[in-house]
Amino acid sequence: MINDKSLSIGVKNYLKNHIKKNEKILLLISCGLDSTVLYNLIIKSKYLFNKNIYYLVFDHQKRPEGKYEIKQFVKLYNLPKNNLFIKQLNLKDEVAGFQEKARLSRYKFLYNFSKKRNIKNIFIAHHLDDLNETFFMRKVQQSGTLGLANIFLNKHDSLKIHRPLIKYYKKQIINYAKRKKLIWFEDRSNLEIEYTRNKIRDFIYSNKLTLKINRQRSLYSSLNNIKFLHQNFFKKKQDKTFEIDVKKFNNLTDNLKFLVLQSFYYEYRYLFKKQIRDKNIMNFIKILRTKLQNGKERSIFSGKLGAFNKKICINLS
């Protein structure tokens, strides 16, 4: 069992190892348990200057009580007005795919918001249960090895994504919050079975699969280096342009080519609105076998492939 002191030390050490003391950070606040605990741990660490801690609350407008909870949370913890921002997301009429659409909207806003304020470090309160749930969801969706080995993005374009609670189970976070007598607001939509993640969560805990899934995920995470395969064949030239070493790539077997391209697209998946499919990768491999005419482009998944001055480049749109 993780006690208060070891949890506090763990988060403080994370800050020391990943953030400079005078750097700005943006902490995402949901007013729920997890982000409340992360807020408390960061403030209590006294590692960062308070003026450099920014707070962002997303109001998904799915629950009428949401605005009240945000207002009460801000008042309760006396969040500084100059560093506090509340963003309303206009997705309240969405049902199908709401959580995925909300995620994409949040990241799009995050990038523009942080760039404007020169903030490069985003703190999210994901924990070990979130990690295992996402792993299980991908397994059910028959995700490939790369998808199972690399669950959460550590960056979004120029932004660094930090998850200091990722080593801790939800139960440990609850125990910390209760012992510290923290106050938070429960989102009732987390119990609504219409959302896929909630169904997955209920299935995992009802069948006591937490430890089993965590062991499986840990085995895949040990294959983490596979996500860097593409770096041997794709060289970044500009923001979204990469030069491909086609000769070297075409010397690989088709299975290895497939893994290299999966590696490439997983690394930059924050740029895409939908996931790449196997047929997209096979089409890419097929095109790279052909001789591309200089100055002309071919459409591939989320971009263009072309030959320019005897160099083969891909431009991601």
N, C-alpha and C positions, 0 to 999 in steps of 0.2 A: 504494500500500500504506500502510495506517495503521500507524505505529510506536507503540511503547509510550508515548512522551511525548505524542503527539497524542491518543491514546485516553484517557490519564489526564487531560489538560487538557480534553478534550471532556466527560467525565463531571463533572469538578469545576466547569466552567462551567455545566453543566446544573443542578447543585445550587445554585449561586449565583443563577441566574436564576429558579429555581422554588421554592426552599425557604429559609425564614428559618433562620439559624444555630441558633436555640434551639428549632426545631420538632421534634416527634416524627415519626419515619417507621417504617413497617413494611416490612421486606424479606422477600420470599418466597424461601425456600431449598428447592431440590429436591435438593441435593447433586450435581447434574450440572454440566457445563461452564459453561453460561451464567450461572447464578446464583452460581457460585463466582467467576467473573470479575467480576460486578457487585459482589459482596461485597468482593472485593479492592480494586476501584477506589474504592468508597465509603469504606472504612476508610483506604486510603492517601491519600485526598484530605485527611483531617484537617479537613474542613470542619464536620462535625456533631459534637456532643458524644456520646461513646460511650453515655452513659446514656440518650440519646434515640433510640437505634437499637434497634428491637425485631425479633426474628427469628421467623418462623413456618414450620414444616415440615409439609407435608401427607403423611401416610403413607397411601397408597392401598391398602395391604395386598394388592397384586396379585402381589408377588414376595416369597418367603420371606427373601431376602437384604436386603430393604429396611430392616428394623429395624437390622441390623448396620451398613449403610452410614450410616444417620443417626447411630448411636452413634459410629462412627469419625470422621465428619465433625465432629461437635460437639467431640470430643476433639482432633482434629487442629488445628482453628482456635480452640480454646479459647473457644467462644461462651459469653457470660455467662449463668449459670443464671437469674438474675432477669429477664432480657429474652428468654429463649428459651421457645418454646411449640411443642409437637408435637401435631398434631390427626390422629386416625385417622378415615378415611372408610370407612364400612361399605358399600362397593360391590364387594367382591371377587368376588361371584358374578355380577355384571353382565357381559355380553359386548356385546350390541347397544346401541349408543349410549353406551358407557361413558364416552368422553372428554367428551361433551356433559353427561352427568349429573354427572360429576366436576366439571366447570367450574361448573355451577349450584350444587352443594354447597359448593364453595370460596367462591364469591361470597357465598352466604347466610351462611356462617360468618364470612367477612371483615367483613361489615357489622356484625354483632353484636359481634364481638371488638373491632373498632376503636372503635365507639361507646362501649363500656364503658371503654376506656382513653384516650378523647379523642385518638385518632390519626386524622388526616385525609388522610395521604399514604401511598399504597401503592406500593412499588417492585417491578416485575416485570422479569425479564431477557429479555423478547422482543427479538428482533433483526430485521434486514432480511429474512432468509430466512423467518422466521415470518410477517412481514407479507405477503410475496409468495405464500407457500403458502396463506394464508387468502384472499387475493385470487383466486387461481386456483380454489380450492375453491368460492368463491361464483360465479365465472364459470361453472364446470361445472354448478352448481345453478341457473343462469339467474337470478341475482340482478339486481335492477334497478339503475338508475344510482346511487341513493342507497346501496345496499348495497355497491357497488363503490367509491364515493367515500369512504366512511367505514368503514374496516375495523375498527379497534380503538376501544373505548370509552375516553374520557379521564376519565370519571367513573362512579361507581356510587352513585347517590343522592348523599349528602353527601361521599363519598370521592373523592379525586383519584387517578387512576391514572397512574403515571410509568413511562416506558420509556426510560431514558437510552441504551440500546444499539440503539435502533430504526434508527439511521443506519448501522450496521455489519453487514457480512456475517458469517456463521458462520465462514468461513475466517479472517477478521481476528481474531475472538475466540479461535479455536484457536491462532493464532500467538502472540497475547499470552500465553495461558495457558502455552504451552510455554516461551516465553522467560523467563517469571516462575517456571517450574518449579512451577506450582500442581498440586494433587492434587484430583481429583474422581472421581465414580463414574458410570459409564455405565449408563443404564437400558436393559436389553435389550428392553423392550417397545417402544422406539422403532424397533426393527428388525422387529417382528412385523407382517406384511403384512395381518393381519385388521383393522387400524384404518385408516379412510379417510384420515386425514392422512398416515400412513406410505406408503400407496399413492400419494398425490399427490406426496409428497416424492421417492419413488423415480422416478416418471414425469418430474418436472421435471429432476432431475439426470441421469437416464439419457439424456434427449433434449437436454440442454444448453440448457434454455429459460430459465435464470435471468435473464439480461440482457433478453431479450425481454419476459418477464412484468413485470419491474421497470419497463421503459419504459411498458408499457400501464397499469400501476398508477399511475405518476406522472401520466399524462394524466388519469386519473379523479380523483386527489387534487387536481388543480388546480380541480376543480368543487366543492371543499369547502364553499363558501358555500351550496350548495343545501340543506344539512342544516338551515339556519336559516330556511327558508321559512315554517315553521309559526308563527314568532314574530310574524308580521304578522296572524295570525288567532286564535291561542290565547294567552290571558293567564292565567298561573298565579294562582289565588286562594288555594289551600291546598296541602297536601302533595301530594295526588293529584287535585286538582280544578282544572279549567281552564274559563274562560269563552270561548265561541266567538263571534266576530263573524260571525254567519251571513249577514247582508246582504252584507257585503264578500266573504265566502267564495263565496256563490252567484253573484256577478258574474263569477267565473272560469270559464274553459272547463273541461270535464270532465278534460282532460289535466292542467291546472294544479292542479285540485282533488286529483287523484290524487297528484301530487308533494308537495303540501302535507301531505296525510295521511300519506304515506310518511315525510316529514320529521319529523312529530310522533311517529310510532311508533318511528322509529329513535332519536330523542333519548331516549326513555324505555323502550327495549327491555330494559333490565336488570330491569324490573318483570314481564316476561312469561316464562312457561315455554315458550312456543312462538312461532314466527314468524307475523306477520300475513300472510294470503294476499290475493291480488288481489280475490277475491270479498268478503272482509271490508271492504275499502276501498270497493268499489262499493256495498255495502249501506249503509255510513256516508254516502256521498254521496247516496244515494237518500233516506235518512231526513232529512237536512238540507234537502232540497227541500220536505218536508212541513211543515205547521204543527203544531208540538208542543203538546199540551194542557198548560196550566200545572199543575204539581204532579205530573205523571205522568212515569214514566221508560220509556225503551226500551233494551233490551239491545243492546249493540254489542260488538265484539271487546274482551275483557278489561275490561269496565266497563259503566257505565250512562250514558245520555244523557237529559237532561230539561230542562224549562223551569221556571224559578223566578223569580217577580217580573219576568217579561218578559225574563229573561236565559237564554240557552241554555248549559248547562254539561255537561261530561263529567267523570265520576268514574271513575278507573282503579282497579280492584280489585286 
